[in-house]
Amino acid sequence: MTVPAPAPRTGHVLQVGPLHPLVEEALDTEFSALRLPDDDAAAGQFLDRHADRVRVAVGSGRTGVGTELMRRLPRLEAVVHFGVGYDGTDAAEAAARGIALSNTPDVLTDAVADTALALYLDVLRRFSAADRWVRRGDWEARGNYPLTVHASGRRVGILGLGRIGRAVAHRLEALGCEIHYHNRRPVPGTEHTYHGSVLELAAAVEVLVVAVPGGPDSAGTVDAAVLAALGPEGFLVNVARGSVVDETALVEALTQGRLGGAGLDVFAAEPHVPEALRELDSVVLLPHVGSATVQTRREMAELTLRNLRSWLTSGTLVTPVG
Ligand code: 8YV
């Protein structure tokens, strides 16, 4: 009787894109993971050689495993994401093939909600623009910075009252804000005011905070009509994904003064930020730093590795998606 040779350990795990150093180190030392080359031609040759050994892919929520790559990995069982969002992965194809997905919820909620609060305060009170005023010597040369609008006690709409949305609402309640929201369905147990559509929500509030997951279901949700409903005195804050907002419509509304301002941590084609936005003091621009604290990123890295180890030892995930 022949005993089947044990499956080779090396090559079961594929790293897709750059990851936190703790994750990269463990992938290398603990799992002898393969790393997909960044260059397309090299990636193609690499996959010709190694694709049929890969059982688990590990990537950031933004890079993920897209349709093409997923099709090249016939034995893929799971995609482990560093990040709460996983819109870089073809979730529909994964579901059809029974491929499991994990993400890193909860550990980044506070950091992202803090970022939303900071953008909210900054875009209404123009603190970053006032900082530039000081640095340029305008305080001495031109006098006091122009008055801005009040941030406390405003009517704020949250698009996506999930974990992050609720944490944003909690922070804004401390500022005496009145919270409205839109989800597919009303959230049980909340006293915040529900609106049945994004358009209705935008018409009812002064500031709209986007906290809904990215991906095909939410793409382009904040369109020209929603921005028009917010109006020239209205503001948009986005800590979710650039894809949720029609960026062309947003740039037009801002440059033509049809929207009061925007605080943005995310963009349609990162790291590209439309040139027209860089010139406006009515916008605050951040380079996707929502979860980027030392503590949060470490917790995300640890949870990513717990998911990976769990899958390889027991075929289950600690924080499966959905
Ligand atoms: C990270 C994020 O920037 O969790 C997410 O969905 O967008 C961020 O926390 C990203 O996932 C990894 O770099």
py3Dmol code that shows the C-alpha trace and the ligand (Angstrom):
import py3Dmol

protein = """\
ATOM      1  CA  MET A   1       0.000   0.000   0.000  1.00  0.00           C
ATOM      2  CA  THR A   2       1.398   3.379  -0.881  1.00  0.00           C
ATOM      3  CA  VAL A   3       1.040   6.209   1.588  1.00  0.00           C
ATOM      4  CA  PRO A   4       0.286   9.500  -0.181  1.00  0.00           C
ATOM      5  CA  ALA A   5       3.091  12.009   0.174  1.00  0.00           C
ATOM      6  CA  PRO A   6       2.175  14.905   2.487  1.00  0.00           C
ATOM      7  CA  ALA A   7       1.124  17.977   0.573  1.00  0.00           C
ATOM      8  CA  PRO A   8       4.048  20.412   0.330  1.00  0.00           C
ATOM      9  CA  ARG A   9       3.728  23.067   3.032  1.00  0.00           C
ATOM     10  CA  THR A  10       5.430  25.777   1.037  1.00  0.00           C
ATOM     11  CA  GLY A  11       3.225  27.648  -1.369  1.00  0.00           C
ATOM     12  CA  HIS A  12      -0.133  27.134   0.288  1.00  0.00           C
ATOM     13  CA  VAL A  13      -0.309  30.782   1.198  1.00  0.00           C
ATOM     14  CA  LEU A  14      -0.068  33.632  -1.276  1.00  0.00           C
ATOM     15  CA  GLN A  15       0.642  37.240  -0.291  1.00  0.00           C
ATOM     16  CA  VAL A  16      -1.077  39.752  -2.564  1.00  0.00           C
ATOM     17  CA  GLY A  17       0.320  43.282  -2.312  1.00  0.00           C
ATOM     18  CA  PRO A  18       2.245  44.913   0.538  1.00  0.00           C
ATOM     19  CA  LEU A  19       1.048  44.243   4.095  1.00  0.00           C
ATOM     20  CA  HIS A  20       1.823  45.291   7.669  1.00  0.00           C
ATOM     21  CA  PRO A  21       5.402  44.227   8.639  1.00  0.00           C
ATOM     22  CA  LEU A  22       4.111  41.829  11.329  1.00  0.00           C
ATOM     23  CA  VAL A  23       1.980  40.046   8.742  1.00  0.00           C
ATOM     24  CA  GLU A  24       4.744  39.976   6.135  1.00  0.00           C
ATOM     25  CA  GLU A  25       7.220  38.565   8.637  1.00  0.00           C
ATOM     26  CA  ALA A  26       4.865  35.794   9.757  1.00  0.00           C
ATOM     27  CA  LEU A  27       3.932  34.992   6.166  1.00  0.00           C
ATOM     28  CA  ASP A  28       7.584  34.510   5.416  1.00  0.00           C
ATOM     29  CA  THR A  29       8.858  32.710   8.521  1.00  0.00           C
ATOM     30  CA  GLU A  30       5.796  30.764   9.651  1.00  0.00           C
ATOM     31  CA  PHE A  31       4.102  29.974   6.358  1.00  0.00           C
ATOM     32  CA  SER A  32       6.888  30.246   3.743  1.00  0.00           C
ATOM     33  CA  ALA A  33       4.303  32.162   1.745  1.00  0.00           C
ATOM     34  CA  LEU A  34       4.707  32.969  -1.904  1.00  0.00           C
ATOM     35  CA  ARG A  35       4.457  36.612  -2.901  1.00  0.00           C
ATOM     36  CA  LEU A  36       2.665  37.635  -6.072  1.00  0.00           C
ATOM     37  CA  PRO A  37       4.962  39.932  -8.108  1.00  0.00           C
ATOM     38  CA  ASP A  38       3.605  43.462  -8.567  1.00  0.00           C
ATOM     39  CA  ASP A  39       4.503  43.529 -12.237  1.00  0.00           C
ATOM     40  CA  ASP A  40       1.729  42.033 -14.423  1.00  0.00           C
ATOM     41  CA  ALA A  41       3.989  40.057 -16.779  1.00  0.00           C
ATOM     42  CA  ALA A  42       6.018  38.623 -13.904  1.00  0.00           C
ATOM     43  CA  ALA A  43       2.785  37.822 -12.020  1.00  0.00           C
ATOM     44  CA  GLY A  44       1.506  35.891 -15.046  1.00  0.00           C
ATOM     45  CA  GLN A  45       4.642  33.722 -15.216  1.00  0.00           C
ATOM     46  CA  PHE A  46       4.630  33.275 -11.461  1.00  0.00           C
ATOM     47  CA  LEU A  47       1.024  32.028 -11.550  1.00  0.00           C
ATOM     48  CA  ASP A  48       1.828  29.610 -14.392  1.00  0.00           C
ATOM     49  CA  ARG A  49       4.303  27.968 -12.010  1.00  0.00           C
ATOM     50  CA  HIS A  50       2.603  28.217  -8.611  1.00  0.00           C
ATOM     51  CA  ALA A  51      -1.137  28.957  -8.947  1.00  0.00           C
ATOM     52  CA  ASP A  52      -2.432  25.431  -8.381  1.00  0.00           C
ATOM     53  CA  ARG A  53      -0.764  25.116  -4.971  1.00  0.00           C
ATOM     54  CA  VAL A  54      -2.361  28.192  -3.412  1.00  0.00           C
ATOM     55  CA  ARG A  55      -5.058  27.485  -0.791  1.00  0.00           C
ATOM     56  CA  VAL A  56      -5.217  30.823   0.981  1.00  0.00           C
ATOM     57  CA  ALA A  57      -4.546  34.355  -0.291  1.00  0.00           C
ATOM     58  CA  VAL A  58      -3.764  37.189   2.114  1.00  0.00           C
ATOM     59  CA  GLY A  59      -4.206  40.780   0.964  1.00  0.00           C
ATOM     60  CA  SER A  60      -5.348  44.178   2.109  1.00  0.00           C
ATOM     61  CA  GLY A  61      -8.995  45.101   1.768  1.00  0.00           C
ATOM     62  CA  ARG A  62      -8.081  47.449  -1.051  1.00  0.00           C
ATOM     63  CA  THR A  63      -5.895  45.032  -3.044  1.00  0.00           C
ATOM     64  CA  GLY A  64      -7.770  41.808  -2.354  1.00  0.00           C
ATOM     65  CA  VAL A  65      -8.216  39.047  -4.915  1.00  0.00           C
ATOM     66  CA  GLY A  66      -9.949  40.425  -7.989  1.00  0.00           C
ATOM     67  CA  THR A  67     -11.852  38.422 -10.590  1.00  0.00           C
ATOM     68  CA  GLU A  68      -8.849  37.613 -12.815  1.00  0.00           C
ATOM     69  CA  LEU A  69      -6.572  36.481 -10.012  1.00  0.00           C
ATOM     70  CA  MET A  70      -9.315  34.403  -8.412  1.00  0.00           C
ATOM     71  CA  ARG A  71      -9.867  32.600 -11.716  1.00  0.00           C
ATOM     72  CA  ARG A  72      -6.162  31.758 -11.843  1.00  0.00           C
ATOM     73  CA  LEU A  73      -6.256  30.066  -8.415  1.00  0.00           C
ATOM     74  CA  PRO A  74      -8.146  26.766  -8.854  1.00  0.00           C
ATOM     75  CA  ARG A  75      -7.583  25.486  -5.310  1.00  0.00           C
ATOM     76  CA  LEU A  76      -8.269  28.727  -3.485  1.00  0.00           C
ATOM     77  CA  GLU A  77     -10.224  28.047  -0.274  1.00  0.00           C
ATOM     78  CA  ALA A  78     -10.061  31.342   1.593  1.00  0.00           C
ATOM     79  CA  VAL A  79      -9.107  35.008   1.239  1.00  0.00           C
ATOM     80  CA  VAL A  80      -7.880  36.614   4.456  1.00  0.00           C
ATOM     81  CA  HIS A  81      -8.115  40.419   4.379  1.00  0.00           C
ATOM     82  CA  PHE A  82      -6.100  42.943   6.357  1.00  0.00           C
ATOM     83  CA  GLY A  83      -8.811  45.596   6.686  1.00  0.00           C
ATOM     84  CA  VAL A  84     -12.539  45.745   7.315  1.00  0.00           C
ATOM     85  CA  GLY A  85     -13.332  46.504   3.670  1.00  0.00           C
ATOM     86  CA  TYR A  86     -12.812  43.753   1.106  1.00  0.00           C
ATOM     87  CA  ASP A  87     -14.026  45.463  -2.041  1.00  0.00           C
ATOM     88  CA  GLY A  88     -10.773  44.575  -3.842  1.00  0.00           C
ATOM     89  CA  THR A  89     -11.980  40.961  -3.812  1.00  0.00           C
ATOM     90  CA  ASP A  90     -14.652  39.568  -6.103  1.00  0.00           C
ATOM     91  CA  ALA A  91     -17.042  38.534  -3.316  1.00  0.00           C
ATOM     92  CA  ALA A  92     -19.700  37.272  -5.746  1.00  0.00           C
ATOM     93  CA  GLU A  93     -17.238  34.913  -7.464  1.00  0.00           C
ATOM     94  CA  ALA A  94     -15.956  33.798  -4.042  1.00  0.00           C
ATOM     95  CA  ALA A  95     -19.494  32.995  -2.898  1.00  0.00           C
ATOM     96  CA  ALA A  96     -20.185  31.071  -6.118  1.00  0.00           C
ATOM     97  CA  ARG A  97     -17.037  28.982  -5.604  1.00  0.00           C
ATOM     98  CA  GLY A  98     -17.503  28.507  -1.855  1.00  0.00           C
ATOM     99  CA  ILE A  99     -14.348  30.491  -1.070  1.00  0.00           C
ATOM    100  CA  ALA A 100     -14.421  31.820   2.501  1.00  0.00           C
ATOM    101  CA  LEU A 101     -13.543  35.463   3.261  1.00  0.00           C
ATOM    102  CA  SER A 102     -12.396  37.119   6.471  1.00  0.00           C
ATOM    103  CA  ASN A 103     -11.800  40.764   7.389  1.00  0.00           C
ATOM    104  CA  THR A 104     -10.706  42.712  10.481  1.00  0.00           C
ATOM    105  CA  PRO A 105     -13.836  44.329  11.970  1.00  0.00           C
ATOM    106  CA  ASP A 106     -14.122  46.043  15.374  1.00  0.00           C
ATOM    107  CA  VAL A 107     -10.396  46.600  15.985  1.00  0.00           C
ATOM    108  CA  LEU A 108     -10.375  49.632  13.665  1.00  0.00           C
ATOM    109  CA  THR A 109     -13.800  51.081  14.473  1.00  0.00           C
ATOM    110  CA  ASP A 110     -12.564  53.740  16.908  1.00  0.00           C
ATOM    111  CA  ALA A 111      -9.659  54.896  14.740  1.00  0.00           C
ATOM    112  CA  VAL A 112     -11.860  55.310  11.661  1.00  0.00           C
ATOM    113  CA  ALA A 113     -14.620  57.030  13.670  1.00  0.00           C
ATOM    114  CA  ASP A 114     -12.006  59.393  15.154  1.00  0.00           C
ATOM    115  CA  THR A 115     -10.928  60.219  11.610  1.00  0.00           C
ATOM    116  CA  ALA A 116     -14.521  60.970  10.594  1.00  0.00           C
ATOM    117  CA  LEU A 117     -14.917  63.269  13.592  1.00  0.00           C
ATOM    118  CA  ALA A 118     -11.657  65.044  12.767  1.00  0.00           C
ATOM    119  CA  LEU A 119     -12.727  65.554   9.143  1.00  0.00           C
ATOM    120  CA  TYR A 120     -16.137  66.774  10.291  1.00  0.00           C
ATOM    121  CA  LEU A 121     -14.629  69.397  12.594  1.00  0.00           C
ATOM    122  CA  ASP A 122     -11.921  70.337  10.127  1.00  0.00           C
ATOM    123  CA  VAL A 123     -14.147  70.835   7.111  1.00  0.00           C
ATOM    124  CA  LEU A 124     -16.737  72.896   8.994  1.00  0.00           C
ATOM    125  CA  ARG A 125     -14.283  74.969  11.029  1.00  0.00           C
ATOM    126  CA  ARG A 126     -11.528  74.983   8.356  1.00  0.00           C
ATOM    127  CA  PHE A 127      -8.767  74.237  10.865  1.00  0.00           C
ATOM    128  CA  SER A 128      -6.352  72.871   8.244  1.00  0.00           C
ATOM    129  CA  ALA A 129      -6.920  75.923   6.040  1.00  0.00           C
ATOM    130  CA  ALA A 130      -6.420  78.185   9.081  1.00  0.00           C
ATOM    131  CA  ASP A 131      -3.190  76.301   9.860  1.00  0.00           C
ATOM    132  CA  ARG A 132      -1.994  77.044   6.319  1.00  0.00           C
ATOM    133  CA  TRP A 133      -2.952  80.701   6.899  1.00  0.00           C
ATOM    134  CA  VAL A 134      -0.594  80.842   9.895  1.00  0.00           C
ATOM    135  CA  ARG A 135       2.233  78.978   8.140  1.00  0.00           C
ATOM    136  CA  ARG A 136       2.044  81.263   5.088  1.00  0.00           C
ATOM    137  CA  GLY A 137       2.391  84.343   7.322  1.00  0.00           C
ATOM    138  CA  ASP A 138      -1.130  85.505   6.407  1.00  0.00           C
ATOM    139  CA  TRP A 139      -2.092  86.132  10.044  1.00  0.00           C
ATOM    140  CA  GLU A 140       0.558  88.839  10.273  1.00  0.00           C
ATOM    141  CA  ALA A 141       0.186  90.052   6.687  1.00  0.00           C
ATOM    142  CA  ARG A 142      -3.595  89.895   6.247  1.00  0.00           C
ATOM    143  CA  GLY A 143      -5.070  89.696   9.752  1.00  0.00           C
ATOM    144  CA  ASN A 144      -7.596  87.345  11.273  1.00  0.00           C
ATOM    145  CA  TYR A 145      -8.738  84.231   9.483  1.00  0.00           C
ATOM    146  CA  PRO A 146     -12.289  84.552   8.059  1.00  0.00           C
ATOM    147  CA  LEU A 147     -15.167  83.266  10.201  1.00  0.00           C
ATOM    148  CA  THR A 148     -16.354  79.720   9.610  1.00  0.00           C
ATOM    149  CA  VAL A 149     -19.562  77.785  10.332  1.00  0.00           C
ATOM    150  CA  HIS A 150     -20.497  76.265  13.678  1.00  0.00           C
ATOM    151  CA  ALA A 151     -19.867  72.520  14.138  1.00  0.00           C
ATOM    152  CA  SER A 152     -21.811  71.625  17.302  1.00  0.00           C
ATOM    153  CA  GLY A 153     -25.530  70.950  17.264  1.00  0.00           C
ATOM    154  CA  ARG A 154     -25.876  70.290  13.533  1.00  0.00           C
ATOM    155  CA  ARG A 155     -28.155  67.818  11.768  1.00  0.00           C
ATOM    156  CA  VAL A 156     -25.917  65.023  10.510  1.00  0.00           C
ATOM    157  CA  GLY A 157     -26.791  62.096   8.250  1.00  0.00           C
ATOM    158  CA  ILE A 158     -24.885  58.827   8.449  1.00  0.00           C
ATOM    159  CA  LEU A 159     -24.944  56.706   5.311  1.00  0.00           C
ATOM    160  CA  GLY A 160     -24.397  53.200   6.717  1.00  0.00           C
ATOM    161  CA  LEU A 161     -25.178  52.878  10.408  1.00  0.00           C
ATOM    162  CA  GLY A 162     -22.969  49.825  10.965  1.00  0.00           C
ATOM    163  CA  ARG A 163     -20.147  49.484  13.469  1.00  0.00           C
ATOM    164  CA  ILE A 164     -18.237  52.535  12.204  1.00  0.00           C
ATOM    165  CA  GLY A 165     -21.379  54.569  11.487  1.00  0.00           C
ATOM    166  CA  ARG A 166     -22.623  54.032  15.037  1.00  0.00           C
ATOM    167  CA  ALA A 167     -19.237  55.010  16.492  1.00  0.00           C
ATOM    168  CA  VAL A 168     -19.327  58.224  14.422  1.00  0.00           C
ATOM    169  CA  ALA A 169     -22.887  58.938  15.589  1.00  0.00           C
ATOM    170  CA  HIS A 170     -21.823  58.425  19.213  1.00  0.00           C
ATOM    171  CA  ARG A 171     -19.023  60.981  18.851  1.00  0.00           C
ATOM    172  CA  LEU A 172     -21.307  63.492  17.128  1.00  0.00           C
ATOM    173  CA  GLU A 173     -23.931  63.117  19.827  1.00  0.00           C
ATOM    174  CA  ALA A 174     -21.318  64.459  22.252  1.00  0.00           C
ATOM    175  CA  LEU A 175     -21.326  67.609  20.078  1.00  0.00           C
ATOM    176  CA  GLY A 176     -25.101  67.840  20.470  1.00  0.00           C
ATOM    177  CA  CYS A 177     -25.751  66.833  16.862  1.00  0.00           C
ATOM    178  CA  GLU A 178     -29.074  65.375  15.715  1.00  0.00           C
ATOM    179  CA  ILE A 179     -28.386  62.064  13.986  1.00  0.00           C
ATOM    180  CA  HIS A 180     -30.250  60.813  10.923  1.00  0.00           C
ATOM    181  CA  TYR A 181     -29.285  57.747   8.872  1.00  0.00           C
ATOM    182  CA  HIS A 182     -29.990  55.581   5.873  1.00  0.00           C
ATOM    183  CA  ASN A 183     -29.461  51.809   5.717  1.00  0.00           C
ATOM    184  CA  ARG A 184     -31.253  49.256   3.596  1.00  0.00           C
ATOM    185  CA  ARG A 185     -33.468  48.653   6.619  1.00  0.00           C
ATOM    186  CA  PRO A 186     -34.004  50.574   9.877  1.00  0.00           C
ATOM    187  CA  VAL A 187     -31.543  49.492  12.576  1.00  0.00           C
ATOM    188  CA  PRO A 188     -33.418  48.007  15.559  1.00  0.00           C
ATOM    189  CA  GLY A 189     -32.790  49.675  18.901  1.00  0.00           C
ATOM    190  CA  THR A 190     -31.596  53.069  17.646  1.00  0.00           C
ATOM    191  CA  GLU A 191     -33.392  56.330  18.267  1.00  0.00           C
ATOM    192  CA  HIS A 192     -31.732  58.058  15.313  1.00  0.00           C
ATOM    193  CA  THR A 193     -34.070  59.196  12.545  1.00  0.00           C
ATOM    194  CA  TYR A 194     -34.342  56.740   9.643  1.00  0.00           C
ATOM    195  CA  HIS A 195     -34.712  57.791   6.001  1.00  0.00           C
ATOM    196  CA  GLY A 196     -35.706  55.341   3.274  1.00  0.00           C
ATOM    197  CA  SER A 197     -33.262  56.676   0.659  1.00  0.00           C
ATOM    198  CA  VAL A 198     -29.912  58.465   0.476  1.00  0.00           C
ATOM    199  CA  LEU A 199     -31.603  61.336  -1.333  1.00  0.00           C
ATOM    200  CA  GLU A 200     -34.163  61.787   1.442  1.00  0.00           C
ATOM    201  CA  LEU A 201     -31.378  61.630   4.016  1.00  0.00           C
ATOM    202  CA  ALA A 202     -29.282  64.255   2.202  1.00  0.00           C
ATOM    203  CA  ALA A 203     -32.286  66.578   1.930  1.00  0.00           C
ATOM    204  CA  ALA A 204     -32.907  66.319   5.689  1.00  0.00           C
ATOM    205  CA  VAL A 205     -29.379  67.042   6.968  1.00  0.00           C
ATOM    206  CA  GLU A 206     -26.586  69.619   6.849  1.00  0.00           C
ATOM    207  CA  VAL A 207     -23.680  67.163   6.783  1.00  0.00           C
ATOM    208  CA  LEU A 208     -23.579  63.681   5.232  1.00  0.00           C
ATOM    209  CA  VAL A 209     -21.034  61.162   6.580  1.00  0.00           C
ATOM    210  CA  VAL A 210     -20.358  58.144   4.348  1.00  0.00           C
ATOM    211  CA  ALA A 211     -19.628  54.963   6.334  1.00  0.00           C
ATOM    212  CA  VAL A 212     -21.100  52.291   4.072  1.00  0.00           C
ATOM    213  CA  PRO A 213     -18.969  49.399   2.687  1.00  0.00           C
ATOM    214  CA  GLY A 214     -17.534  49.820  -0.809  1.00  0.00           C
ATOM    215  CA  GLY A 215     -18.157  47.384  -3.668  1.00  0.00           C
ATOM    216  CA  PRO A 216     -20.708  47.025  -6.465  1.00  0.00           C
ATOM    217  CA  ASP A 217     -23.780  47.522  -4.243  1.00  0.00           C
ATOM    218  CA  SER A 218     -22.792  51.014  -3.069  1.00  0.00           C
ATOM    219  CA  ALA A 219     -20.867  52.307  -6.131  1.00  0.00           C
ATOM    220  CA  GLY A 220     -21.921  55.832  -7.110  1.00  0.00           C
ATOM    221  CA  THR A 221     -24.581  56.074  -4.361  1.00  0.00           C
ATOM    222  CA  VAL A 222     -23.638  59.655  -3.543  1.00  0.00           C
ATOM    223  CA  ASP A 223     -24.343  61.126  -6.964  1.00  0.00           C
ATOM    224  CA  ALA A 224     -25.025  64.601  -8.368  1.00  0.00           C
ATOM    225  CA  ALA A 225     -28.625  64.550  -7.069  1.00  0.00           C
ATOM    226  CA  VAL A 226     -27.523  63.679  -3.518  1.00  0.00           C
ATOM    227  CA  LEU A 227     -24.883  66.434  -3.592  1.00  0.00           C
ATOM    228  CA  ALA A 228     -27.505  68.887  -4.882  1.00  0.00           C
ATOM    229  CA  ALA A 229     -29.782  67.897  -1.987  1.00  0.00           C
ATOM    230  CA  LEU A 230     -26.976  68.733   0.466  1.00  0.00           C
ATOM    231  CA  GLY A 231     -26.603  72.063  -1.312  1.00  0.00           C
ATOM    232  CA  PRO A 232     -24.173  75.012  -1.139  1.00  0.00           C
ATOM    233  CA  GLU A 233     -24.306  75.113   2.670  1.00  0.00           C
ATOM    234  CA  GLY A 234     -24.000  71.336   3.018  1.00  0.00           C
ATOM    235  CA  PHE A 235     -20.923  69.191   3.675  1.00  0.00           C
ATOM    236  CA  LEU A 236     -19.793  65.682   2.805  1.00  0.00           C
ATOM    237  CA  VAL A 237     -17.435  63.511   4.881  1.00  0.00           C
ATOM    238  CA  ASN A 238     -16.200  60.216   3.420  1.00  0.00           C
ATOM    239  CA  VAL A 239     -14.235  57.623   5.425  1.00  0.00           C
ATOM    240  CA  ALA A 240     -15.571  54.609   3.496  1.00  0.00           C
ATOM    241  CA  ARG A 241     -14.503  54.175  -0.119  1.00  0.00           C
ATOM    242  CA  GLY A 242     -14.062  56.653  -2.956  1.00  0.00           C
ATOM    243  CA  SER A 243     -16.233  54.415  -5.135  1.00  0.00           C
ATOM    244  CA  VAL A 244     -19.339  55.286  -3.079  1.00  0.00           C
ATOM    245  CA  VAL A 245     -19.199  58.879  -4.359  1.00  0.00           C
ATOM    246  CA  ASP A 246     -19.407  60.060  -7.970  1.00  0.00           C
ATOM    247  CA  GLU A 247     -16.075  61.885  -7.804  1.00  0.00           C
ATOM    248  CA  THR A 248     -16.594  63.825 -11.026  1.00  0.00           C
ATOM    249  CA  ALA A 249     -19.907  65.172  -9.720  1.00  0.00           C
ATOM    250  CA  LEU A 250     -18.246  65.970  -6.382  1.00  0.00           C
ATOM    251  CA  VAL A 251     -15.414  67.946  -8.003  1.00  0.00           C
ATOM    252  CA  GLU A 252     -17.930  69.881 -10.112  1.00  0.00           C
ATOM    253  CA  ALA A 253     -20.173  70.665  -7.144  1.00  0.00           C
ATOM    254  CA  LEU A 254     -17.222  71.857  -5.055  1.00  0.00           C
ATOM    255  CA  THR A 255     -15.506  73.928  -7.732  1.00  0.00           C
ATOM    256  CA  GLN A 256     -18.808  75.556  -8.704  1.00  0.00           C
ATOM    257  CA  GLY A 257     -19.752  76.296  -5.082  1.00  0.00           C
ATOM    258  CA  ARG A 258     -22.817  74.036  -5.207  1.00  0.00           C
ATOM    259  CA  LEU A 259     -21.545  72.101  -2.163  1.00  0.00           C
ATOM    260  CA  GLY A 260     -20.210  73.820   0.974  1.00  0.00           C
ATOM    261  CA  GLY A 261     -17.238  71.510   1.500  1.00  0.00           C
ATOM    262  CA  ALA A 262     -15.936  67.953   1.774  1.00  0.00           C
ATOM    263  CA  GLY A 263     -13.681  66.060   4.186  1.00  0.00           C
ATOM    264  CA  LEU A 264     -12.221  63.096   2.338  1.00  0.00           C
ATOM    265  CA  ASP A 265     -10.042  60.211   3.500  1.00  0.00           C
ATOM    266  CA  VAL A 266     -10.767  58.102   0.420  1.00  0.00           C
ATOM    267  CA  PHE A 267     -10.750  58.648  -3.338  1.00  0.00           C
ATOM    268  CA  ALA A 268     -11.874  56.901  -6.504  1.00  0.00           C
ATOM    269  CA  ALA A 269      -8.383  56.047  -7.827  1.00  0.00           C
ATOM    270  CA  GLU A 270      -6.000  56.208  -4.852  1.00  0.00           C
ATOM    271  CA  PRO A 271      -3.375  57.558  -4.517  1.00  0.00           C
ATOM    272  CA  HIS A 272      -4.584  59.931  -7.242  1.00  0.00           C
ATOM    273  CA  VAL A 273      -6.437  62.975  -5.878  1.00  0.00           C
ATOM    274  CA  PRO A 274      -8.075  65.249  -8.472  1.00  0.00           C
ATOM    275  CA  GLU A 275      -5.934  68.341  -9.013  1.00  0.00           C
ATOM    276  CA  ALA A 276      -8.966  70.663  -8.717  1.00  0.00           C
ATOM    277  CA  LEU A 277      -9.554  69.547  -5.115  1.00  0.00           C
ATOM    278  CA  ARG A 278      -6.033  70.427  -3.997  1.00  0.00           C
ATOM    279  CA  GLU A 279      -6.637  74.104  -4.629  1.00  0.00           C
ATOM    280  CA  LEU A 280      -9.803  74.391  -2.539  1.00  0.00           C
ATOM    281  CA  ASP A 281      -9.840  75.496   1.108  1.00  0.00           C
ATOM    282  CA  SER A 282     -13.357  74.074   1.326  1.00  0.00           C
ATOM    283  CA  VAL A 283     -11.970  70.533   1.250  1.00  0.00           C
ATOM    284  CA  VAL A 284      -9.811  68.563   3.662  1.00  0.00           C
ATOM    285  CA  LEU A 285      -7.794  65.831   1.993  1.00  0.00           C
ATOM    286  CA  LEU A 286      -6.298  62.853   3.839  1.00  0.00           C
ATOM    287  CA  PRO A 287      -4.253  60.018   2.284  1.00  0.00           C
ATOM    288  CA  HIS A 288      -6.528  57.135   3.463  1.00  0.00           C
ATOM    289  CA  VAL A 289      -5.326  57.161   7.069  1.00  0.00           C
ATOM    290  CA  GLY A 290      -8.609  56.161   8.764  1.00  0.00           C
ATOM    291  CA  SER A 291      -7.163  53.128  10.548  1.00  0.00           C
ATOM    292  CA  ALA A 292      -3.534  54.229  10.403  1.00  0.00           C
ATOM    293  CA  THR A 293      -2.495  54.275  14.057  1.00  0.00           C
ATOM    294  CA  VAL A 294       0.315  52.091  15.389  1.00  0.00           C
ATOM    295  CA  GLN A 295      -2.055  50.395  17.857  1.00  0.00           C
ATOM    296  CA  THR A 296      -4.895  49.772  15.404  1.00  0.00           C
ATOM    297  CA  ARG A 297      -2.692  48.481  12.612  1.00  0.00           C
ATOM    298  CA  ARG A 298      -1.015  46.083  15.073  1.00  0.00           C
ATOM    299  CA  GLU A 299      -4.422  44.748  16.142  1.00  0.00           C
ATOM    300  CA  MET A 300      -5.457  44.413  12.509  1.00  0.00           C
ATOM    301  CA  ALA A 301      -2.229  42.487  11.802  1.00  0.00           C
ATOM    302  CA  GLU A 302      -2.814  40.158  14.755  1.00  0.00           C
ATOM    303  CA  LEU A 303      -6.415  39.475  13.748  1.00  0.00           C
ATOM    304  CA  THR A 304      -5.323  38.820  10.154  1.00  0.00           C
ATOM    305  CA  LEU A 305      -2.840  36.205  11.374  1.00  0.00           C
ATOM    306  CA  ARG A 306      -5.382  34.625  13.734  1.00  0.00           C
ATOM    307  CA  ASN A 307      -7.721  34.182  10.769  1.00  0.00           C
ATOM    308  CA  LEU A 308      -4.964  32.651   8.654  1.00  0.00           C
ATOM    309  CA  ARG A 309      -3.799  30.227  11.356  1.00  0.00           C
ATOM    310  CA  SER A 310      -7.374  29.267  12.142  1.00  0.00           C
ATOM    311  CA  TRP A 311      -8.120  28.466   8.513  1.00  0.00           C
ATOM    312  CA  LEU A 312      -5.004  26.378   8.042  1.00  0.00           C
ATOM    313  CA  THR A 313      -5.467  24.426  11.272  1.00  0.00           C
ATOM    314  CA  SER A 314      -9.250  24.039  11.514  1.00  0.00           C
ATOM    315  CA  GLY A 315     -10.788  25.262   8.267  1.00  0.00           C
ATOM    316  CA  THR A 316     -12.677  28.003  10.092  1.00  0.00           C
ATOM    317  CA  LEU A 317     -12.219  31.774  10.271  1.00  0.00           C
ATOM    318  CA  VAL A 318     -12.249  33.889  13.433  1.00  0.00           C
ATOM    319  CA  THR A 319     -13.975  36.855  11.785  1.00  0.00           C
ATOM    320  CA  PRO A 320     -15.638  35.627   8.605  1.00  0.00           C
ATOM    321  CA  VAL A 321     -17.259  38.215   6.376  1.00  0.00           C
ATOM    322  CA  GLY A 322     -21.040  38.406   6.411  1.00  0.00           C
TER     323      GLY A 322
END
"""
ligand_1 = """\
13
8YV
C -6.772 50.171 5.410
C -9.306 50.220 5.193
O -6.259 51.329 4.899
O -9.972 48.540 6.676
C -10.170 49.110 5.611
O -11.116 48.767 4.880
O -9.577 50.882 4.257
C -8.103 50.551 5.974
O -8.208 50.170 7.278
C -6.638 49.098 4.355
O -7.490 48.045 4.467
C -5.280 48.418 4.369
O -4.250 49.118 4.037
"""
view = py3Dmol.view(width=600, height=400)
view.addModel(protein, "pdb")
view.setStyle({"model": 0}, {"cartoon": {"style": "trace"}})
view.addModel(ligand_1, "xyz")
view.setStyle({"model": 1}, {"stick": {}})
view.zoomTo()
view.show()
